[in-house]
């Protein structure tokens, strides 16, 4: 409902690939790091759907959601 499903999927795939590559074969470590990095991003994006039922989320909320993850680390 937030319109962010594709963004979540693409960012999630990128982050998971990066964490798997950095974990030197330790998938448990990669999955834990993926969870820590993705959870705030996913939660903020999912919250956009319920912020203003029947209308768009505020621009501030959209900006916070899209900037809730760093892809360089």
C-alpha positions, -999 to +999 in steps of 0.1 A: +000+000+000+030+023+004+041+018-032+075+008-019+075-029-026+099-028-055+122-005-037+123-028-007+130-058-029+158-042-049+175-026-019+171-059+000+187-079-027+216-055-030+221-054+008+219-092+011+244-097-017+268-073-001+265-089+033+269-124+019+300-113+001+315-096+032+308-126+055+334-150+040+309-179+038+293-173+072+257-170+062+245-166+097+266-135+102+255-122+068+218-127+077+222-110+111+239-080+095+213-079+067+185-079+094+201-050+113+206-029+082+172-036+065+148-035+095+147+003+099+144+008+061+116-017+058+097-004+089+098+032+077+087+023+042+059+001+055+047+029+078+041+051+048+010+030+040-007+038+073+004+074+080-025+091+062-052+066+053-068+077+020-040+101+012-003+104+006+023+103+034+040+135+043+071+145+023+091+144+055+081+108+061+089+098+025+123+115+028+130+097+061+120+064+046+141+066+015+171+077+036+167+051+063+196+030+049+231+035+037+241+014+007+278+020+011+283+000+043 
